[in-house]
Amino acid sequence: MNGLTDKQIEDLHHTLCPSFFRKQQFADEIDAIRENIKPEERFEILDTCGTKPQAIKDSQAHMRWYENQLEALIAFNYFSKQYNVALLWDMGADPKPQYCLLREDEKCDSINSTTK
């Protein structure tokens, strides 16, 4: 049985964007009201490797969202060998909460908001 390639693991996410973890703000305040979730409670930290997520600057990080726990754990274990990462539970994701990986990366200036 063959394992996943590096490229396959790097592309498991369905959404990639610059980090807004430290801001922890909803793009649309109506969502916060509708979901009855305070912006500061949007993310729950599930696991970390390296720097604490609160110390990671948004300008030096990006976020990746995953459909399920298995994809998120595979990516977390893969990226934690090279980067400071945090596995998050995004309770503000629509239509349902999702797993999110916060990854510190000095090259993040080139990352644009993208959706696969």
N, C-alpha and C positions, 0 to 999 in steps of 0.2 A: 504494500500500500504506500502510495506517495503522500507526503505531507504537503501543506500549503507552501507556496513560494513566498519569498519576501514581498514581491509585488502584489500578490493576492492578499496578503495580510495588510499591507499598506493601503489597499483599496477596499477593505471591508466596510468602511463607513458609508453612510448614505448622504451625509451633509458635513461640510468642512467650512469653518469660518474663523476669522480673527477672534481671539478670546474676549469675552465680556464677563468672565467669572468674577473679577473684583468689583465690577460695577453692579453685577447681579440685578440688572434691570430688565424688565419686559420691554420688548420692542413696542408693544401696544398695551397701555395701561388697562384697557377694557378686558384683556385676557386675565390680568391679575384680579380684577374685580369679579369677573365671571367665575374663575377658579377658586376664589377666596384664598389665594396664596399670597402672602406678603413677599415682595421682591427679594428681601434678604433671606427668605426661606426656600428659594427656588431650587438650590442645589444641596444635595446631601453627599458628603464625602464618604465613599465606600472603602477606598484603599489608596495608598500613596507609595511612591518610590522616589526618594530624593527629597528635594525641597518641599516644604509644606505648601499646599495650593495657595494659601493666603499670602505667601511671600512671592509668588510668581506674578510678574508684571504682565498686564494684558497686552502691552505692546511687544512682548517677547514670547508670546504663546498663541496657540490656536486650539480650537475645540473640534472634536469629531464625534458625530452621533452614530449610534448603532441600533439595529433592529432588535437585538436580543442580548441576553447576558453572555452567551457563549462567544459571539463575535467580539463583544467588549472585552472579555477576559483574555481572549487570544491576542487582541491588539495591545492590551495593557501589558501582558507578559513580554510581548515582542518589543514594544517601544521602551519599556523600563530598563532594558539592557543598554540603551544609548542616551536616554533623555530623562529629565525629571518629569514624572507624569502623575496624574491623579485620576482615579476612576470615580465618576460622579453619577448620581441619580438625578436626572433633570425632571423635577416635578412640574415644570411649567411647559413641557413639550406638548404640542398639540398633534393628534387628538388624545394621546395617552402619554404618560411618563416614559422616558427612554434613558438608556445608558449613554453617558457622554465621557469622552476622554479629554482631559486638559493636558496638553503637551507643551512644555517649555522648549523653545527653539529660537536661537538668535537670528535665524533667517526668516522670521515671520513677516517682515516688512513686505515681502513679495506675495503673501497670501491674500487673495481676494475672496469674497464670499462666493461660494460655489455650491451647487447642488448637483449630485450625479443623477 
